[in-house]
Amino acid sequence: MNGALIRFRVMAWVTGVLLAVMTVIGLPLKYIFNATDEGFAGTFYAVGWVGHGWLYILYLVTALDICFRMRYSVLRTLAVLLAGTIPFASFVAEHLVAKDVRARLVPML
């Protein structure tokens, strides 16, 4: 269980940081500075969102793994899965899931 929690925590942070960067830097590049497909700004915008998409898929795999292991309800599982799409929500989901896993595991030790 500890390995699954570590994998989830890493992917939650990686996905959350990239989503935050793309929200704070990428979106202003696109809509304020009118970044096109040409040049560094356009490439940064495109690569950043593609990277977030691929990392989000890995986040989904690790989140499903931990949710199935913890036998979360469908609603709670969906909330954890959607946290990777809302800026800064993956940090909150990571904290709450880690707290819950630790609370459930300590009595077993």
Beta strands, then each sheet from edge to edge (+ up, - down):
end
